[in-house]
Amino acid sequence: MKRSLFVYLASALLTVLLLANGTGNIWRAAGAALRDYQISSLKVAEEQLIYSLVADQQGTIWLGNSQGLSRYQDGELERFANGKELLAERVYDLFLDSQERLWLAYGPQLTGQSLAVSMYQNGDWRHFGGIESNTVFSFTEDQQGNIYAGGFFEQGGLFIFTGNQFQRLADFPQQIAINDLYTDKRGTIWMASTDSGIFSYNPVSKEQRQYATRLARIQLKQGFEEVPLPNNDIRSIGQGQDGKMWFGGEFEQSERQTAGLVSFDGANTWKSYNRNNSGLLDERIFAILPDPEAGVWFATASGVNYYSDGNWQAFKASDGLPAGAINDLLILSPYKIWLATEQGAWQLTNQNPQVVPLEVNDLRASVGDGAVVLSWLPVINPEAVGYVVLQSLDQGKNFTERTFLNDPDDYFVNLSNLTNDAIYIFKVLTRVKGGRLSQGVAVTAIPQEKTIALPLAHAGKDQVTVVGVETMLAGNQSQYFTNSASYRWTLEDGPVRAVQFDSTDIVHPRFIPQVPGRYVFSLLITDAKGQKSIQNELSRVVVQVKLASELKQPIVRLKEKEIKVEKGQKVVMDASESIFSTTTASFQWKLLAGPIPKVAWDLIDVAKPSFITHVVGVYLFELMITDAAGHQSEPAEVTVLVSEPETYTLFKDLPDSHWSRDYFSTLKGQKIITGYEDDTVKPFQSISRVEFLKLAFAAIGLKLDENNKESIYRDVTDQNIWYFPYVMTAAKAGIIGSGDGKFHPDQSITRAEALKILLLAANLTEGNRAKLDFADVAADAWYQPYIGRAVNLALIKGFEDNTFKPNQTITRSEAAKIIVLLGQKLSAN
């Protein structure tokens, strides 16, 4: 099943109880608060058996069902059928990845065929093979953006998407029949299998583990752990807000043996739940999803279960649901839940959310081209757990939900795909524990073409330090929507007139306070268009500077909060710059989680303990400092990522684990590149204009015009230089222009320039162009059509900050990727 499109991160666990009454309502108690869930009159595709549900960022609901695929939006249901867009009649699983690509799994219907899965994006359909059994029931995505599919039957196992097809992970057993895939909060991929229990795989360290009984059909030679599962047939996986993993059984007692649920705390504790020891409706669990505030929802073969803090409640046919199985769950908001049933998709709605007087302050709207950025001052209250954003296009008469945020510290949201010149009213509601909502604060915005949203300055959290200790300010949470920006830090108030910053890092400037007192700093950001950031409480930070003798609570200062090492290396945890007022203090280091229960510390220096890593995995440590007066610090965490020693089989400077390795391997195999004489390829360096031009010619197969001896460039006149025919051929074909009369052959090529040359050389500039959401690509920029075409061709996807950085130089790794992907497109066509 698809997992966690909407993952809710609650700040505290609540005591929650579900009480079902005879009117079709679910009453959910959270402390003294009640939420009234009702079966909505809204039922979609009632004649269809729904297997899977997902929702995209525009609020469209996709339904994988017994008659294919359906799309539900604004009350309209659109269907996609076998023989046209689809490969088979039934769609068993849907998965929406971080690029908004919709993946379809068809189960056992394609056995013996060459294709196994489909992918839909922006109106385009693509179909992929590479999975031997052509039987897939589940997908997932790792934290690096790689897509995985789980194979079934004897030629099952785990497969990774390479851009053109799926490829088996060779070091993973192929006999494993995978029912479900799930990527947890730490990046570990979990697999539910038939007959072989539970598997986990770390994409970074490549570590594999198996949790099963001794009767498992397949057992790993290394990494097998016998655990008390009811049986080895696992159907579904999910993770609660508290980090606990849940695994649902596939068969109930009448068919094989006891099934039910199993929870795992990530350390050593496994706990089983069945109909005899819990409130489970049925021991066949088809889907698991975390609740928006606390607890976990389970879709079973006989209805829906909810569990929180030891309390169970069921919602079944006698409460108004259709008879039969609930195959999947989709939580659209804290008060709207969709159910995949055997009689269509049904909706549960919280009819009476309690209104609470906790509102955001200083709500502002900054408009861009087809976009609006909302910003506000967050609610500072332990009851707040996030926000809901609504929008209206009819002057506030009707509001629809646009998105929701799961962290009360969030202070902005970027809304794209809006209509220019339309009048929008946006409302931000505060989400509070127990499913309650505030009345909301509204603002009006009109998106405008050729505008860029204002920068947002975030000066970081207030802090306490002492005289003489280097102190760092943090502006890394700030946002700007051009390819560059300047940061200006100003001391607004303090015991001195000015401070001397170490200006080597303008985002994280450092200074050493010499005088105690209250320092107030403000941050102003100016983007590349000259627009300045909004000045409010978020753009200010207070630093309290004390004398060491005045400090009541120790302050933990870690040199590194994330440490990456290879197996066999020494790990040094450095907290030597921590601050405390007494002459001595104790450092309590604790391993919270990891692949082993404890480590062998070298504690000669308790502020800088070390250990040797012998087991691959992710280790999470906690440090608390207690001074001689008994004052204790706030806990601080350190993550240690231990991987297998890196191997270099292709080039000496290109790790086998690097994302670009396969692209360089393809180019080397095609003899397009050979590397340098010292067996390096310099993957992280920029590439010159003539080097890229040569690669493009070789990849596309363009012939050189050796007879063209007349140069149009003042800086390309030597007919004997190796790149002369490449430049002249490209100029004659219109791939490059004359510009200022120079070509600048040795200048590093930018990302936008590389796309233009590549698309012109391949004659692919015409055709569909994706609507761009990149904040730094203006509609009238010369490179906009090339970037739009490249996005449509799936050659690029931009950066996580919603930018493309068109004027940034392209690295050799990035160049290798787009050249290989383009070559695959040309070969496919």
JOQUI-V722462 format. One line per field, one symbol per residue. ss: DSSP state (h for helix, s for strand, l for the rest). psi: psi as a letter, one per 20 degrees, with the letter a starting at -180 (. if undefined). A space follows every 50 residues. Layout:
ss = ???
psi = ???
This chain:
ss = lllllllllllllllsssssllllssssssllssssssssssssllllls ssssslllllsssssllssssssllssssslslllsllllllssssllll lsssslshhhllllllsssssllssssslllllllsssssslllllssss slllllsssssllllssslllllllllssssssllllssssssllllsss sslllllssssslllllllllllssslllllllsssssslllllsssssl llllllllllsssslllllsssslllllllllllsssssslllllsssss llssssssllssssslhhhllllllssssssssllssssssllsssssss llllssllllssssssssllsssssssllllllsssssssssllllllls sssssllllllsssslllllllsssssssssslllsssllssssssllll lllllsllllllsssslllsssllllllslllllssssssssslllllll lslllllllsssllllsssssssssssllllsllllhhhssssssslhhh llllsllllllssssslllsssllllllslllllssssssssslllllll lslllhhhlsssllllsssssssssssllllslllsssssssslllllll sllsllllllhhhhhhhhhllllllllllllllllslshhhhhhhhhhhh lllllllllllllllllllllllhhhhhhhhhlllllllllllllllsls hhhhhhhhhhhllllllllllllllllllllllhhhhhhhhhllllllll llllllllslshhhhhhhhhhhhhhhhhl
psi = qqplgoppnqiqpqopppopajjjqpoopnciqqpopqoqiopplhiqop hqprpaijjpppopaijcpqppplipopqpqqiehrhrgpohqqpoaijk pppppjcjijpiriqhrqppplippqqqbiogikopiqrrpriijqpqqp qrahlcapqqpjhhrqppohjppiipophqqppaijjppqpprpijcpqq pohgijpqqporrijpgppqhpjpppqmqgajophqqrprhjipqqpqrh qrhhgeapcbqpqpjieioppqpaihjakpgqjoohqpqqqhgraqqppr ijbpqppplipqqqoahijiqqqaqohrqoohrikopqporilapqpppo hmpppqloqqqlpqppqaokqpopqrpqpnpiipiaqppqqqjlkjhpqq pgrqqjpiiqjrpopakrpqjqoqpqpoqppqqjjqqrhqpqqqqoqpqk qpqqqopojaqqrparpippppqojijqpqkrirqqpoppohqrirhrqo qojhohhmqqropipqaopoqqppppaijjpqqpoahhjqqpooprqhii phpqppophpippprqpirpppookijqpqhrhrqqooppohqriqhrqn qokhohimrrqppipqappoqpppppriijpqrqqqqpppoprqpqqnig qhjoqhiqhighghgghghjkhqiarhjkrilhjrrprghghgggggghh kqqqniiojoqjphjnioiiqhighgggghghijhqahcjjqhmhjqpqr gghggggghghilkhqaqpqppjpijnqhjqhighggghhghjkhriarh kkrhmhjqqprhghghghgghghhghgh.
